[in-house]
């Protein structure tokens, strides 16, 4: 998730939360993981997870923009894409395919106002 401060502020903060699964090796263990824990969808179907609660601070008033993004699985520091090829091959062997592209939700803008001063 990315949270961007209002335009025109001297400081722009970005909070990026990443949820990563760890790589599963050897292949037999990965195949079991795919069969038991992956979310299987028919073609053109959508999976909507339960809402997540994200904790972040809105440090100053203004319009803040929030956007959620999903990126298909890939291996860290895997420039040649070998881990993705490994995942793709394992998934195909049990009858499913990996998502190919990043997906983003429609950005949402929220307006934060300053709290009234206490007297």
N, C-alpha and C positions, 0 to 999 in steps of 0.2 A: 504494500500500500504506500502511496505517496501523498504527503500533505504539503501543500505549498502555501506560503504566506501571501498576504495581499500584495498586489502590485504597488510599486512606489515606495515600499518600506526599504529602509537602509539595509536591512538584513533579511535574507530569505532562508527559511529553515526547511529542510526536507527530512522527513522521517520515513525510512523505508524498512518495512518488516519483511523478512524472508522466512518462509517455512519450507525447509528442505527435508526430504527423506534421505536417509543414508543409502549408499550403494549396497546392493545385496549380491554377494558372491558365495559360493560357486553357483553355476547355472541351475542345478537342481533346487537350491534354496530360492533362487529368483523365480523359477517357475511356480513353486508353491506359493510364494508371496503374491504373484500376479493372480493366481486362481482364487486365493482366499481373501486378499485385502484390497485389490484394485477395484475401482468402480467401473463396471462394464455398462456401456451405453450402446443402444442400437444406432445406426447411422442417422445423423442429423438430429439426435436427441440432445437435451441439455440437462446438466446436473446442477442443481442449486443447493449449495451446502447451507447448513444452519448459520445464522448470522454470527459473526465473530465480534467480540468486544475488543476494541483496540484502545489502549491507553496512550494518550499523547496530550501535550499541553498546548493550549492556544495562548501564546504569551502576550498578544496585543490584539486590540479590536480590528475588525475589517472582514472582508470576504475571503474565506479560506476555501481552497479547492481540494477535494478528496477524490482519489481515483484508485480502483482496485485492478490489478493485472494478474493474469495467470500465464506462466511460461511453461512450455512442455519440459519434461525431464531432460537433463543433460548432466554430464559429469563435470565436476570442478576441474579447472585447469586442463581440460580435455580438448585441445585445439584441433586435433584431427577428427574428433567426433567418434572415437572408438567406443566410449561408454554408451553413447546414444545408439550406435549401431548394435551393440550388444543387447541393450534393452529392446530395441525394435525387433531384432531377430527372435529373442525369447518370447516377446508378446505375440508375434506372428505364429510361432510354433504352437501356441495354445488358442489361436483363433481371434486375436484382437490386434488393434493397431494403436500406435501412439498418436496423440495430437501433433500436428505439424507446425502450427503457428501460434503466436501469442494471442491471447484474448484479453480485452479490456472492457470493464464496465463503463457505462456512461459517467463522466465526471459529475460530481455533486458539489455545489458551492453552498457553504453555510456562512451566515453573517454572525460574527461575534461582536457584541457590544460591551462597552466598559461598564463595570459594576458601579452603581451610584456610590458616591462618597458617604461614609458614615459621619453623622454629626454628633 
